[in-house]
């Protein structure tokens, strides 16, 4: 299950897919009992820490290394 990946991915760039079929990407900053916290780029020099409830999430994956 994707929740087991969380401790290994905190501080890393991740892609998050939602049950709606949409997704987002950013730095996984943390998680608590029912929410995931992702730092996302907005534009120019602006970033936002967004929170997503676990029930919204289908999967979470680390970014691959550059080849």
C-alpha positions as CSV (number, residue, x, y, z in Angstrom):
1,X,0.0,0.0,0.0
2,X,1.2,3.5,-0.8
3,X,1.1,4.6,2.9
4,X,4.1,2.4,3.7
5,X,6.2,4.5,1.2
6,X,5.8,7.7,3.2
7,X,8.6,7.4,5.7
8,X,11.1,6.7,2.9
9,X,10.0,9.6,0.7
10,X,9.8,12.5,3.2
11,X,12.1,15.3,1.9
12,X,12.2,13.9,-1.7
13,X,10.4,14.9,-4.9
14,X,7.3,12.8,-5.5
15,X,4.4,12.4,-7.8
16,X,1.0,11.9,-6.2
17,X,-1.9,10.4,-8.1
18,X,-5.4,11.0,-6.9
19,X,-8.5,8.8,-7.2
20,X,-10.0,11.3,-9.5
21,X,-7.3,10.5,-12.1
22,X,-5.5,13.8,-11.6
23,X,-2.2,14.3,-10.0
24,X,0.4,16.7,-8.6
25,X,4.1,16.7,-7.8
26,X,6.4,18.4,-5.3
27,X,8.5,17.7,-2.2
28,X,6.9,15.4,0.3
29,X,7.2,17.4,3.5
30,X,5.4,15.2,5.9
31,X,2.3,13.3,6.9
32,X,0.1,12.8,9.9
33,X,-2.7,10.3,10.6
34,X,-4.9,11.3,7.7
35,X,-3.1,14.0,5.6
36,X,-0.1,14.2,3.3
37,X,1.8,17.5,3.1
38,X,3.4,18.4,-0.3
39,X,5.4,21.6,-1.1
40,X,4.3,22.6,-4.6
41,X,5.7,25.1,-7.0
42,X,3.2,27.8,-8.0
43,X,5.0,30.3,-10.2
44,X,8.0,32.6,-10.3
45,X,9.4,32.3,-6.7
46,X,6.2,31.2,-5.0
47,X,5.6,27.8,-3.4
48,X,2.7,26.5,-1.4
49,X,2.5,23.8,1.2
50,X,-0.6,21.9,0.3
51,X,-2.4,19.1,2.3
52,X,-4.2,16.2,0.9
53,X,-6.4,13.8,2.8
54,X,-5.4,10.1,2.5
55,X,-8.8,9.2,1.0
56,X,-8.0,11.4,-2.0
57,X,-4.8,9.6,-2.8
58,X,-4.4,6.6,-5.1
59,X,-0.6,6.3,-5.1
60,X,2.6,8.1,-4.4
61,X,5.9,7.6,-6.2
62,X,9.4,9.0,-6.1
63,X,10.9,10.9,-9.0
64,X,13.3,8.8,-11.1
65,X,17.0,9.7,-11.2
66,X,18.2,11.8,-14.2
67,X,19.9,9.6,-16.7
